[in-house]
Amino acid sequence: MDLWDKIDGFAKRNGLIAGVCEAGQLIKHKTVGCGAPFVKSFKNQNDPVSLISWCRSVIVAGVGRRGRCVFANDAAPRGVFSNEAIGIDYHVLLKNKLTELINYLSEYSIFNYRIFADTGPFYEKPLMIEAGLGWLGKNTLVCSDTYGSFFNAGYILTDIKIDFEVNKTAPKCGGWRKCAEAFPGGALSENG
């Protein structure tokens, strides 16, 4: 069993979707969707070039957002909560899951790595697409067959070469316009 099979098995057992892309993807793209730069540019960030110099593969994993918060039907005044505000912070959840994955893979191989969950120097969106987790939807979010656009992703930079045949998910929005029609004032355009 190769490392990709182990990653895929771990992901399925732990409620994740996962994929891998080559480190070359980190420098191949200048921009992706909506003109967003591939490399984040804010203070105190890891130097992307130094990370790329040793990185050979990027493991990308996504986890679905939690369900809706259900309150007792007692007429007590309450606000509306975002799915993101319910349960464990996804940054913590993803980092913990990715750490568990690293610990599992460490039983089979010795390697260097860095884990990021919305904290790294590279945007997750292009990595998610390159690793085959989904496609860029008209809502400008990455959409997957498993979670739609309701998931968050993190990634692991590693110095091991992981053989993985990226099966990129073809965009499935096509002529579907429900999301664009649901937003008043044309907030979503036909071009995403």
Backbone as JSON Lines, residues from 0, in Angstrom:
{"i":0,"aa":"M","n":[0.85,-1.18,0.0],"ca":[0.0,0.0,0.0],"c":[0.89,1.24,0.0]}
{"i":1,"aa":"D","n":[0.66,2.17,-0.95],"ca":[1.48,3.37,-1.01],"c":[0.93,4.45,-0.07]}
{"i":2,"aa":"L","n":[1.68,5.56,0.05],"ca":[1.28,6.61,0.98],"c":[-0.07,7.23,0.63]}
{"i":3,"aa":"W","n":[-0.35,7.37,-0.68],"ca":[-1.65,7.95,-1.04],"c":[-2.79,7.07,-0.53]}
{"i":4,"aa":"D","n":[-2.66,5.76,-0.65],"ca":[-3.72,4.87,-0.15],"c":[-3.91,5.05,1.36]}
{"i":5,"aa":"K","n":[-2.81,5.26,2.07],"ca":[-2.9,5.47,3.52],"c":[-3.58,6.8,3.83]}
{"i":6,"aa":"I","n":[-3.23,7.85,3.07],"ca":[-3.86,9.16,3.26],"c":[-5.36,9.07,2.97]}
{"i":7,"aa":"D","n":[-5.69,8.44,1.85],"ca":[-7.09,8.31,1.45],"c":[-7.89,7.52,2.48]}
{"i":8,"aa":"G","n":[-7.32,6.42,2.96],"ca":[-7.99,5.61,3.98],"c":[-8.2,6.39,5.27]}
{"i":9,"aa":"F","n":[-7.16,7.11,5.7],"ca":[-7.27,7.92,6.91],"c":[-8.38,8.96,6.75]}
{"i":10,"aa":"A","n":[-8.39,9.64,5.61],"ca":[-9.38,10.68,5.36],"c":[-10.8,10.1,5.45]}
{"i":11,"aa":"K","n":[-11.02,8.99,4.81],"ca":[-12.37,8.38,4.81],"c":[-12.79,7.95,6.21]}
{"i":12,"aa":"R","n":[-11.85,7.42,6.98],"ca":[-12.17,7.0,8.36],"c":[-12.43,8.17,9.29]}
{"i":13,"aa":"N","n":[-11.94,9.36,8.93],"ca":[-12.03,10.51,9.81],"c":[-12.91,11.64,9.28]}
{"i":14,"aa":"G","n":[-13.76,11.34,8.3],"ca":[-14.71,12.33,7.81],"c":[-14.09,13.49,7.05]}
{"i":15,"aa":"L","n":[-12.97,13.22,6.37],"ca":[-12.28,14.25,5.6],"c":[-12.36,13.93,4.11]}
{"i":16,"aa":"I","n":[-12.15,14.94,3.29],"ca":[-11.85,14.7,1.88],"c":[-10.4,15.11,1.7]}
{"i":17,"aa":"A","n":[-9.66,14.42,0.85],"ca":[-8.23,14.7,0.74],"c":[-7.75,14.54,-0.69]}
{"i":18,"aa":"G","n":[-6.64,15.18,-0.97],"ca":[-5.98,15.08,-2.25],"c":[-4.54,15.52,-2.08]}
{"i":19,"aa":"V","n":[-3.77,15.37,-3.13],"ca":[-2.35,15.74,-3.1],"c":[-2.03,16.48,-4.38]}
{"i":20,"aa":"C","n":[-1.18,17.49,-4.28],"ca":[-0.65,18.12,-5.49],"c":[0.85,18.26,-5.33]}
{"i":21,"aa":"E","n":[1.51,18.41,-6.45],"ca":[2.96,18.56,-6.44],"c":[3.33,19.94,-5.92]}
{"i":22,"aa":"A","n":[4.49,20.03,-5.32],"ca":[4.95,21.31,-4.79],"c":[5.11,22.33,-5.89]}
{"i":23,"aa":"G","n":[5.35,21.88,-7.1],"ca":[5.48,22.8,-8.23],"c":[4.26,23.67,-8.41]}
{"i":24,"aa":"Q","n":[3.11,23.2,-7.95],"ca":[1.88,23.98,-8.06],"c":[1.96,25.25,-7.22]}
{"i":25,"aa":"L","n":[2.82,25.25,-6.2],"ca":[2.94,26.41,-5.34],"c":[3.5,27.61,-6.08]}
{"i":26,"aa":"I","n":[4.37,27.36,-7.04],"ca":[4.97,28.47,-7.77],"c":[4.45,28.59,-9.2]}
{"i":27,"aa":"K","n":[3.73,27.59,-9.66],"ca":[3.22,27.58,-11.03],"c":[2.18,28.67,-11.25]}
{"i":28,"aa":"H","n":[1.32,28.88,-10.27],"ca":[0.22,29.81,-10.42],"c":[0.54,31.17,-9.82]}
{"i":29,"aa":"K","n":[0.26,32.2,-10.56],"ca":[0.41,33.56,-10.05],"c":[-0.88,33.99,-9.37]}
{"i":30,"aa":"T","n":[-2.02,33.67,-9.99],"ca":[-3.31,34.04,-9.42],"c":[-4.3,32.91,-9.67]}
{"i":31,"aa":"V","n":[-5.38,32.94,-8.92],"ca":[-6.45,31.97,-9.15],"c":[-7.76,32.63,-8.78]}
{"i":32,"aa":"G","n":[-8.78,32.45,-9.61],"ca":[-10.12,32.98,-9.32],"c":[-10.13,34.39,-8.77]}
{"i":33,"aa":"C","n":[-10.96,35.22,-9.2],"ca":[-11.17,36.58,-8.66],"c":[-9.87,37.36,-8.5]}
{"i":34,"aa":"G","n":[-8.83,36.99,-9.2],"ca":[-7.58,37.73,-9.15],"c":[-6.82,37.6,-7.84]}
{"i":35,"aa":"A","n":[-7.2,36.66,-6.98],"ca":[-6.51,36.53,-5.69],"c":[-5.12,35.96,-5.89]}
{"i":36,"aa":"P","n":[-4.12,36.54,-5.24],"ca":[-2.76,36.0,-5.38],"c":[-2.66,34.63,-4.73]}
{"i":37,"aa":"F","n":[-1.81,33.8,-5.29],"ca":[-1.63,32.44,-4.77],"c":[-0.89,32.5,-3.44]}
{"i":38,"aa":"V","n":[0.07,33.4,-3.34],"ca":[0.85,33.53,-2.11],"c":[0.27,34.66,-1.28]}
{"i":39,"aa":"K","n":[-0.04,34.38,-0.02],"ca":[-0.55,35.41,0.87],"c":[0.57,36.41,1.16]}
{"i":40,"aa":"S","n":[0.2,37.63,1.37],"ca":[1.22,38.63,1.67],"c":[0.8,39.44,2.9]}
{"i":41,"aa":"F","n":[1.16,38.94,4.06],"ca":[0.94,39.7,5.28],"c":[2.12,39.51,6.21]}
{"i":42,"aa":"K","n":[2.27,40.43,7.16],"ca":[3.44,40.43,8.04],"c":[3.57,39.16,8.85]}
{"i":43,"aa":"N","n":[4.81,38.88,9.24],"ca":[5.13,37.73,10.1],"c":[4.72,36.39,9.48]}
{"i":44,"aa":"Q","n":[4.71,36.33,8.18],"ca":[4.33,35.1,7.49],"c":[5.59,34.29,7.18]}
{"i":45,"aa":"N","n":[5.44,32.99,7.11],"ca":[6.57,32.15,6.72],"c":[7.02,32.53,5.33]}
{"i":46,"aa":"D","n":[8.31,32.44,5.1],"ca":[8.84,32.77,3.78],"c":[8.47,31.65,2.81]}
{"i":47,"aa":"P","n":[7.57,31.92,1.85],"ca":[7.13,30.88,0.93],"c":[8.27,30.24,0.14]}
{"i":48,"aa":"V","n":[9.25,31.05,-0.26],"ca":[10.35,30.51,-1.06],"c":[11.14,29.48,-0.27]}
{"i":49,"aa":"S","n":[11.38,29.75,1.01],"ca":[12.14,28.78,1.81],"c":[11.35,27.49,2.0]}
{"i":50,"aa":"L","n":[10.02,27.6,2.07],"ca":[9.2,26.41,2.19],"c":[9.21,25.61,0.89]}
{"i":51,"aa":"I","n":[9.12,26.3,-0.22],"ca":[9.1,25.63,-1.52],"c":[10.4,24.9,-1.79]}
{"i":52,"aa":"S","n":[11.52,25.43,-1.29],"ca":[12.83,24.84,-1.6],"c":[12.94,23.38,-1.17]}
{"i":53,"aa":"W","n":[12.26,22.97,-0.13],"ca":[12.33,21.58,0.32],"c":[11.05,20.79,0.1]}
{"i":54,"aa":"C","n":[9.97,21.47,-0.19],"ca":[8.66,20.81,-0.33],"c":[8.56,20.06,-1.65]}
{"i":55,"aa":"R","n":[8.07,18.84,-1.6],"ca":[7.87,18.05,-2.82],"c":[6.41,17.75,-3.08]}
{"i":56,"aa":"S","n":[5.6,17.65,-2.02],"ca":[4.17,17.36,-2.16],"c":[3.37,18.19,-1.16]}
{"i":57,"aa":"V","n":[2.12,18.46,-1.52],"ca":[1.21,19.17,-0.64],"c":[-0.01,18.27,-0.44]}
{"i":58,"aa":"I","n":[-0.25,17.88,0.81],"ca":[-1.44,17.1,1.15],"c":[-2.51,18.11,1.56]}
{"i":59,"aa":"V","n":[-3.66,18.06,0.9],"ca":[-4.74,18.99,1.19],"c":[-5.92,18.2,1.72]}
{"i":60,"aa":"A","n":[-6.5,18.65,2.83],"ca":[-7.63,17.93,3.42],"c":[-8.73,18.93,3.78]}
{"i":61,"aa":"G","n":[-9.97,18.51,3.58],"ca":[-11.11,19.35,3.91],"c":[-12.04,18.65,4.87]}
{"i":62,"aa":"V","n":[-12.7,19.46,5.7],"ca":[-13.69,18.94,6.65],"c":[-14.96,19.76,6.5]}
{"i":63,"aa":"G","n":[-16.1,19.06,6.52],"ca":[-17.38,19.74,6.37],"c":[-17.72,20.6,7.57]}
{"i":64,"aa":"R","n":[-18.49,21.64,7.3],"ca":[-18.94,22.5,8.4],"c":[-20.01,21.8,9.2]}
{"i":65,"aa":"R","n":[-20.07,22.15,10.45],"ca":[-21.02,21.53,11.36],"c":[-22.46,21.86,11.01]}
{"i":66,"aa":"G","n":[-23.36,21.11,11.58],"ca":[-24.78,21.33,11.33],"c":[-25.31,22.54,12.06]}
{"i":67,"aa":"R","n":[-26.55,22.8,11.87],"ca":[-27.19,23.96,12.5],"c":[-27.37,23.74,14.0]}
{"i":68,"aa":"C","n":[-27.35,24.84,14.72],"ca":[-27.57,24.82,16.16],"c":[-29.07,24.72,16.42]}
{"i":69,"aa":"V","n":[-29.47,23.78,17.21],"ca":[-30.89,23.59,17.51],"c":[-31.14,23.99,18.96]}
{"i":70,"aa":"F","n":[-32.09,24.89,19.13],"ca":[-32.44,25.36,20.47],"c":[-33.78,24.78,20.88]}
{"i":71,"aa":"A","n":[-34.0,24.75,22.17],"ca":[-35.3,24.32,22.71],"c":[-36.37,25.3,22.24]}
{"i":72,"aa":"N","n":[-37.54,24.8,22.01],"ca":[-38.66,25.63,21.55],"c":[-39.33,26.27,22.76]}
{"i":73,"aa":"D","n":[-38.61,27.21,23.4],"ca":[-39.13,27.82,24.62],"c":[-39.38,29.32,24.48]}
{"i":74,"aa":"A","n":[-39.34,29.82,23.27],"ca":[-39.62,31.23,22.96],"c":[-38.62,32.2,23.58]}
{"i":75,"aa":"A","n":[-37.52,31.71,24.11],"ca":[-36.49,32.6,24.66],"c":[-35.82,33.36,23.51]}
{"i":76,"aa":"P","n":[-35.5,34.64,23.72],"ca":[-34.86,35.41,22.65],"c":[-33.44,34.91,22.4]}
{"i":77,"aa":"R","n":[-33.15,34.69,21.13],"ca":[-31.82,34.22,20.73],"c":[-31.45,34.84,19.4]}
{"i":78,"aa":"G","n":[-30.18,34.93,19.16],"ca":[-29.7,35.42,17.87],"c":[-29.58,34.27,16.89]}
{"i":79,"aa":"V","n":[-29.11,34.57,15.72],"ca":[-28.86,33.56,14.7],"c":[-27.36,33.29,14.68]}
{"i":80,"aa":"F","n":[-26.99,32.04,14.71],"ca":[-25.59,31.66,14.75],"c":[-25.14,31.1,13.4]}
{"i":81,"aa":"S","n":[-23.98,31.5,12.98],"ca":[-23.37,30.93,11.78],"c":[-22.92,29.51,12.09]}
{"i":82,"aa":"N","n":[-22.95,28.64,11.08],"ca":[-22.44,27.27,11.26],"c":[-20.98,27.3,11.7]}
{"i":83,"aa":"E","n":[-20.24,28.3,11.29],"ca":[-18.83,28.41,11.65],"c":[-18.64,28.67,13.14]}
{"i":84,"aa":"A","n":[-19.67,29.21,13.8],"ca":[-19.55,29.56,15.21],"c":[-19.96,28.43,16.14]}
{"i":85,"aa":"I","n":[-20.38,27.31,15.58],"ca":[-20.87,26.2,16.39],"c":[-19.79,25.13,16.49]}
{"i":86,"aa":"G","n":[-19.53,24.65,17.68],"ca":[-18.59,23.55,17.87],"c":[-17.14,24.02,17.92]}
{"i":87,"aa":"I","n":[-16.25,23.11,17.65],"ca":[-14.82,23.39,17.7],"c":[-14.42,24.26,16.52]}
{"i":88,"aa":"D","n":[-13.6,25.25,16.78],"ca":[-13.07,26.12,15.73],"c":[-12.42,25.25,14.65]}
{"i":89,"aa":"Y","n":[-12.77,25.5,13.39],"ca":[-12.25,24.63,12.32],"c":[-10.74,24.68,12.21]}
{"i":90,"aa":"H","n":[-10.1,25.79,12.6],"ca":[-8.64,25.87,12.57],"c":[-8.05,24.8,13.5]}
{"i":91,"aa":"V","n":[-8.62,24.72,14.69],"ca":[-8.15,23.74,15.68],"c":[-8.48,22.33,15.2]}
{"i":92,"aa":"L","n":[-9.71,22.12,14.76],"ca":[-10.14,20.81,14.28],"c":[-9.26,20.3,13.15]}
{"i":93,"aa":"L","n":[-9.03,21.15,12.14],"ca":[-8.2,20.73,11.01],"c":[-6.75,20.47,11.43]}
{"i":94,"aa":"K","n":[-6.21,21.35,12.24],"ca":[-4.83,21.15,12.68],"c":[-4.69,19.85,13.45]}
{"i":95,"aa":"N","n":[-5.67,19.54,14.3],"ca":[-5.64,18.28,15.05],"c":[-5.74,17.08,14.11]}
{"i":96,"aa":"K","n":[-6.65,17.14,13.13],"ca":[-6.81,16.02,12.18],"c":[-5.55,15.85,11.34]}
{"i":97,"aa":"L","n":[-4.96,16.96,10.89],"ca":[-3.74,16.87,10.09],"c":[-2.57,16.36,10.91]}
{"i":98,"aa":"T","n":[-2.53,16.7,12.19],"ca":[-1.49,16.17,13.08],"c":[-1.68,14.66,13.27]}
{"i":99,"aa":"E","n":[-2.92,14.23,13.43],"ca":[-3.21,12.79,13.52],"c":[-2.76,12.08,12.24]}
{"i":100,"aa":"L","n":[-3.01,12.7,11.09],"ca":[-2.59,12.11,9.82],"c":[-1.07,11.99,9.76]}
{"i":101,"aa":"I","n":[-0.36,13.02,10.18],"ca":[1.11,12.99,10.2],"c":[1.6,11.87,11.11]}
{"i":102,"aa":"N","n":[1.01,11.76,12.3],"ca":[1.41,10.69,13.23],"c":[1.18,9.32,12.62]}
{"i":103,"aa":"Y","n":[0.07,9.16,11.91],"ca":[-0.23,7.89,11.25],"c":[0.78,7.6,10.14]}
{"i":104,"aa":"L","n":[1.06,8.59,9.3],"ca":[2.01,8.39,8.19],"c":[3.43,8.17,8.69]}
{"i":105,"aa":"S","n":[3.75,8.72,9.86],"ca":[5.09,8.57,10.43],"c":[5.42,7.12,10.78]}
{"i":106,"aa":"E","n":[4.39,6.3,10.89],"ca":[4.62,4.88,11.13],"c":[5.18,4.18,9.9]}
{"i":107,"aa":"Y","n":[5.04,4.81,8.73],"ca":[5.43,4.18,7.47],"c":[6.58,4.88,6.77]}
{"i":108,"aa":"S","n":[6.87,6.11,7.12],"ca":[7.89,6.87,6.42],"c":[8.46,7.96,7.33]}
{"i":109,"aa":"I","n":[9.7,8.36,7.05],"ca":[10.32,9.46,7.77],"c":[10.33,10.65,6.82]}
{"i":110,"aa":"F","n":[9.84,11.8,7.29],"ca":[9.75,12.96,6.43],"c":[9.64,14.24,7.25]}
{"i":111,"aa":"N","n":[9.91,15.35,6.59],"ca":[9.71,16.67,7.19],"c":[8.37,17.19,6.73]}
{"i":112,"aa":"Y","n":[7.78,18.09,7.52],"ca":[6.47,18.6,7.16],"c":[6.2,19.92,7.87]}
{"i":113,"aa":"R","n":[5.22,20.64,7.39],"ca":[4.65,21.82,8.04],"c":[3.14,21.76,7.83]}
{"i":114,"aa":"I","n":[2.38,21.96,8.9],"ca":[0.92,21.91,8.85],"c":[0.37,23.33,8.9]}
{"i":115,"aa":"F","n":[-0.63,23.59,8.05],"ca":[-1.27,24.9,8.02],"c":[-2.78,24.74,7.91]}
{"i":116,"aa":"A","n":[-3.51,25.51,8.69],"ca":[-4.97,25.56,8.61],"c":[-5.37,27.03,8.63]}
{"i":117,"aa":"D","n":[-5.35,27.64,7.46],"ca":[-5.68,29.05,7.29],"c":[-4.61,29.95,7.92]}
{"i":118,"aa":"T","n":[-3.42,29.42,8.12],"ca":[-2.35,30.17,8.74],"c":[-1.09,30.2,7.9]}
{"i":119,"aa":"G","n":[-1.09,29.5,6.77],"ca":[0.11,29.35,5.97],"c":[0.28,30.43,4.92]}
{"i":120,"aa":"P","n":[1.39,30.37,4.22],"ca":[1.71,31.39,3.24],"c":[0.97,31.21,1.9]}
{"i":121,"aa":"F","n":[0.3,30.08,1.71],"ca":[-0.38,29.83,0.45],"c":[-1.89,29.76,0.67]}
{"i":122,"aa":"Y","n":[-2.64,30.32,-0.26],"ca":[-4.09,30.26,-0.16],"c":[-4.58,28.83,-0.36]}
{"i":123,"aa":"E","n":[-5.56,28.46,0.42],"ca":[-6.1,27.1,0.35],"c":[-6.88,26.84,-0.94]}
{"i":124,"aa":"K","n":[-7.58,27.86,-1.43],"ca":[-8.48,27.67,-2.57],"c":[-7.78,27.05,-3.79]}
{"i":125,"aa":"P","n":[-6.65,27.61,-4.27],"ca":[-6.0,26.98,-5.42],"c":[-5.43,25.6,-5.11]}
{"i":126,"aa":"L","n":[-4.98,25.41,-3.86],"ca":[-4.47,24.1,-3.49],"c":[-5.59,23.06,-3.49]}
{"i":127,"aa":"M","n":[-6.78,23.46,-3.02],"ca":[-7.92,22.55,-3.0],"c":[-8.27,22.12,-4.43]}
{"i":128,"aa":"I","n":[-8.24,23.08,-5.35],"ca":[-8.57,22.78,-6.75],"c":[-7.49,21.9,-7.37]}
{"i":129,"aa":"E","n":[-6.22,22.26,-7.15],"ca":[-5.1,21.49,-7.72],"c":[-5.06,20.06,-7.19]}
{"i":130,"aa":"A","n":[-5.47,19.88,-5.93],"ca":[-5.44,18.55,-5.32],"c":[-6.7,17.74,-5.66]}
{"i":131,"aa":"G","n":[-7.64,18.35,-6.38],"ca":[-8.82,17.62,-6.82],"c":[-9.95,17.55,-5.81]}
{"i":132,"aa":"L","n":[-9.95,18.44,-4.8],"ca":[-11.03,18.41,-3.81],"c":[-12.33,18.97,-4.36]}
{"i":133,"aa":"G","n":[-12.24,19.8,-5.4],"ca":[-13.45,20.38,-5.96],"c":[-13.15,21.35,-7.08]}
{"i":134,"aa":"W","n":[-14.13,22.19,-7.4],"ca":[-14.01,23.15,-8.49],"c":[-14.45,24.52,-7.97]}
{"i":135,"aa":"L","n":[-14.07,25.56,-8.69],"ca":[-14.45,26.91,-8.31],"c":[-15.88,27.16,-8.77]}
{"i":136,"aa":"G","n":[-16.79,27.37,-7.82],"ca":[-18.19,27.6,-8.14],"c":[-18.49,29.05,-8.45]}
{"i":137,"aa":"K","n":[-19.7,29.31,-8.9],"ca":[-20.12,30.68,-9.2],"c":[-20.15,31.54,-7.95]}
{"i":138,"aa":"N","n":[-20.2,30.91,-6.79],"ca":[-20.18,31.65,-5.53],"c":[-18.76,32.01,-5.1]}
{"i":139,"aa":"T","n":[-17.78,31.74,-5.95],"ca":[-16.35,31.98,-5.75],"c":[-15.74,31.1,-4.67]}
{"i":140,"aa":"L","n":[-16.47,30.09,-4.23],"ca":[-15.94,29.13,-3.25],"c":[-15.65,27.82,-3.96]}
{"i":141,"aa":"V","n":[-14.79,27.01,-3.36],"ca":[-14.52,25.69,-3.91],"c":[-15.69,24.79,-3.51]}
{"i":142,"aa":"C","n":[-16.25,24.1,-4.5],"ca":[-17.39,23.21,-4.29],"c":[-16.92,21.77,-4.46]}
{"i":143,"aa":"S","n":[-17.34,20.91,-3.55],"ca":[-16.98,19.49,-3.66],"c":[-18.25,18.66,-3.82]}
{"i":144,"aa":"D","n":[-18.08,17.46,-4.33],"ca":[-19.22,16.54,-4.43],"c":[-19.73,16.16,-3.05]}
{"i":145,"aa":"T","n":[-18.85,16.11,-2.07],"ca":[-19.21,15.66,-0.73],"c":[-19.89,16.74,0.1]}
{"i":146,"aa":"Y","n":[-19.33,17.96,0.12],"ca":[-19.81,19.0,1.01],"c":[-20.39,20.23,0.31]}
{"i":147,"aa":"G","n":[-20.44,20.23,-1.01],"ca":[-20.82,21.46,-1.69],"c":[-19.76,22.49,-1.38]}
{"i":148,"aa":"S","n":[-20.16,23.71,-1.06],"ca":[-19.17,24.74,-0.7],"c":[-19.09,24.94,0.81]}
{"i":149,"aa":"F","n":[-19.66,24.0,1.57],"ca":[-19.68,24.12,3.03],"c":[-18.58,23.29,3.68]}
{"i":150,"aa":"F","n":[-17.33,23.61,3.36],"ca":[-16.21,22.93,4.01],"c":[-15.01,23.85,4.08]}
{"i":151,"aa":"N","n":[-14.11,23.53,4.99],"ca":[-12.87,24.27,5.16],"c":[-11.72,23.31,4.91]}
{"i":152,"aa":"A","n":[-10.57,23.85,4.55],"ca":[-9.44,22.99,4.23],"c":[-8.16,23.51,4.86]}
{"i":153,"aa":"G","n":[-7.25,22.58,5.08],"ca":[-5.9,22.89,5.53],"c":[-4.94,22.08,4.68]}
{"i":154,"aa":"Y","n":[-3.66,22.29,4.88],"ca":[-2.7,21.55,4.06],"c":[-1.42,21.25,4.82]}
{"i":155,"aa":"I","n":[-0.72,20.25,4.29],"ca":[0.57,19.84,4.84],"c":[1.6,19.94,3.72]}
{"i":156,"aa":"L","n":[2.65,20.69,3.95],"ca":[3.79,20.7,3.03],"c":[4.73,19.61,3.51]}
{"i":157,"aa":"T","n":[5.2,18.78,2.6],"ca":[6.09,17.69,3.0],"c":[7.19,17.49,1.98]}
{"i":158,"aa":"D","n":[8.29,16.91,2.43],"ca":[9.43,16.69,1.54],"c":[9.41,15.3,0.91]}
{"i":159,"aa":"I","n":[8.33,14.55,1.09],"ca":[8.25,13.26,0.41],"c":[7.43,13.4,-0.86]}
{"i":160,"aa":"K","n":[7.79,12.62,-1.84],"ca":[7.05,12.62,-3.1],"c":[5.93,11.61,-2.95]}
{"i":161,"aa":"I","n":[4.71,12.09,-3.09],"ca":[3.55,11.21,-2.97],"c":[2.94,11.05,-4.35]}
{"i":162,"aa":"D","n":[2.92,9.82,-4.83],"ca":[2.32,9.56,-6.13],"c":[0.81,9.61,-6.01]}
{"i":163,"aa":"F","n":[0.23,10.49,-6.79],"ca":[-1.21,10.69,-6.72],"c":[-1.7,11.17,-8.07]}
{"i":164,"aa":"E","n":[-2.64,10.47,-8.61],"ca":[-3.25,10.85,-9.88],"c":[-4.4,11.8,-9.56]}
{"i":165,"aa":"V","n":[-4.2,13.09,-9.82],"ca":[-5.25,14.07,-9.52],"c":[-6.41,13.86,-10.48]}
{"i":166,"aa":"N","n":[-7.54,13.59,-9.88],"ca":[-8.77,13.45,-10.66],"c":[-9.58,14.71,-10.4]}
{"i":167,"aa":"K","n":[-9.25,15.76,-11.14],"ca":[-9.91,17.04,-10.9],"c":[-11.38,16.93,-11.2]}
{"i":168,"aa":"T","n":[-12.15,17.49,-10.28],"ca":[-13.59,17.49,-10.43],"c":[-13.98,18.58,-11.41]}
{"i":169,"aa":"A","n":[-14.65,18.19,-12.47],"ca":[-15.08,19.17,-13.47],"c":[-16.14,20.08,-12.85]}
{"i":170,"aa":"P","n":[-16.09,21.37,-13.19],"ca":[-17.13,22.28,-12.69],"c":[-18.52,21.76,-13.03]}
{"i":171,"aa":"K","n":[-19.39,21.78,-12.05],"ca":[-20.72,21.23,-12.25],"c":[-21.8,22.31,-12.19]}
{"i":172,"aa":"C","n":[-21.37,23.58,-12.13],"ca":[-22.36,24.64,-12.05],"c":[-23.11,24.77,-13.37]}
{"i":173,"aa":"G","n":[-22.38,24.74,-14.46],"ca":[-23.01,24.82,-15.78],"c":[-24.04,25.92,-15.86]}
{"i":174,"aa":"G","n":[-25.25,25.58,-16.31],"ca":[-26.32,26.55,-16.43],"c":[-27.13,26.73,-15.16]}
{"i":175,"aa":"W","n":[-26.74,26.04,-14.1],"ca":[-27.44,26.13,-12.83],"c":[-27.29,27.54,-12.29]}
{"i":176,"aa":"R","n":[-28.39,28.19,-11.93],"ca":[-28.34,29.58,-11.52],"c":[-28.96,29.85,-10.15]}
{"i":177,"aa":"K","n":[-29.28,28.82,-9.4],"ca":[-29.96,29.0,-8.12],"c":[-29.21,29.95,-7.2]}
{"i":178,"aa":"C","n":[-27.89,29.81,-7.11],"ca":[-27.13,30.66,-6.19],"c":[-27.16,32.11,-6.66]}
{"i":179,"aa":"A","n":[-27.0,32.34,-7.97],"ca":[-27.01,33.71,-8.49],"c":[-28.37,34.36,-8.3]}
{"i":180,"aa":"E","n":[-29.43,33.59,-8.51],"ca":[-30.79,34.12,-8.37],"c":[-31.14,34.41,-6.92]}
{"i":181,"aa":"A","n":[-30.52,33.69,-5.98],"ca":[-30.84,33.85,-4.57],"c":[-30.23,35.12,-3.97]}
{"i":182,"aa":"F","n":[-29.21,35.69,-4.62],"ca":[-28.55,36.87,-4.09],"c":[-29.12,38.13,-4.72]}
{"i":183,"aa":"P","n":[-29.64,39.03,-3.91],"ca":[-30.2,40.27,-4.46],"c":[-29.11,41.18,-5.0]}
{"i":184,"aa":"G","n":[-29.47,42.01,-5.95],"ca":[-28.54,43.01,-6.47],"c":[-27.43,42.47,-7.32]}
{"i":185,"aa":"G","n":[-27.51,41.21,-7.75],"ca":[-26.48,40.65,-8.63],"c":[-25.15,40.44,-7.95]}
{"i":186,"aa":"A","n":[-25.16,40.06,-6.68],"ca":[-23.92,39.85,-5.94],"c":[-23.06,38.76,-6.56]}
{"i":187,"aa":"L","n":[-23.7,37.77,-7.21],"ca":[-22.96,36.72,-7.9],"c":[-23.19,36.91,-9.4]}
{"i":188,"aa":"S","n":[-22.09,36.9,-10.14],"ca":[-22.2,37.06,-11.58],"c":[-22.09,35.72,-12.26]}
{"i":189,"aa":"E","n":[-22.35,35.69,-13.53],"ca":[-22.24,34.46,-14.31],"c":[-20.81,33.95,-14.36]}
{"i":190,"aa":"N","n":[-19.85,34.84,-14.16],"ca":[-18.44,34.46,-14.25],"c":[-17.86,34.03,-12.9]}
{"i":191,"aa":"G","n":[-18.65,33.98,-11.86],"ca":[-18.18,33.53,-10.55],"c":[-17.56,34.57,-9.72]}
